[in-house]
Amino acid sequence: MKKTKLANLLRQVRQEASLTQYQLAERIGQAQSYVSKYENGEQRLDLIELEVVCAAAGSLCGAVP
């Protein structure tokens, strides 16, 4: 998956959960700038970080059960 596609997907997941970047950042124990950076493709997430972000937004991020 291209970096921009993943960044857009993560932004969409957050917005569908009606969360601001700040609110999501609080849930995952990070600064708002961390959320901004990965949503803009400036920060990479490893799989564990991706799971944490998705769980905090209440999403499986397209995972297949």
Contacts in CASP RR format, 6 or more apart in sequence:
PFRMAT RR
TARGET T0000
AUTHOR 0000-0000-0000
METHOD contacts of the structure
MODEL  1
MKKTKLANLLRQVRQEASLTQYQLAERIGQAQSYVSKYENGEQRLDLIEL
EVVCAAAGSLCGAVP
3 41 0 8 1.000
3 44 0 8 1.000
4 41 0 8 1.000
6 41 0 8 1.000
7 38 0 8 1.000
7 39 0 8 1.000
7 40 0 8 1.000
7 41 0 8 1.000
9 61 0 8 1.000
10 38 0 8 1.000
10 39 0 8 1.000
10 45 0 8 1.000
10 53 0 8 1.000
10 61 0 8 1.000
11 39 0 8 1.000
13 53 0 8 1.000
13 54 0 8 1.000
13 57 0 8 1.000
13 58 0 8 1.000
13 59 0 8 1.000
13 61 0 8 1.000
14 21 0 8 1.000
14 24 0 8 1.000
14 35 0 8 1.000
14 39 0 8 1.000
14 57 0 8 1.000
16 57 0 8 1.000
16 59 0 8 1.000
17 24 0 8 1.000
17 57 0 8 1.000
17 58 0 8 1.000
17 59 0 8 1.000
19 27 0 8 1.000
19 57 0 8 1.000
21 32 0 8 1.000
21 35 0 8 1.000
21 36 0 8 1.000
21 39 0 8 1.000
22 32 0 8 1.000
22 35 0 8 1.000
24 35 0 8 1.000
24 53 0 8 1.000
24 56 0 8 1.000
24 57 0 8 1.000
25 31 0 8 1.000
25 32 0 8 1.000
25 34 0 8 1.000
25 35 0 8 1.000
27 56 0 8 1.000
27 57 0 8 1.000
28 34 0 8 1.000
28 35 0 8 1.000
28 52 0 8 1.000
28 53 0 8 1.000
28 56 0 8 1.000
34 43 0 8 1.000
37 43 0 8 1.000
38 44 0 8 1.000
38 45 0 8 1.000
38 53 0 8 1.000
45 53 0 8 1.000
50 61 0 8 1.000
53 61 0 8 1.000
54 60 0 8 1.000
54 61 0 8 1.000
54 63 0 8 1.000
END
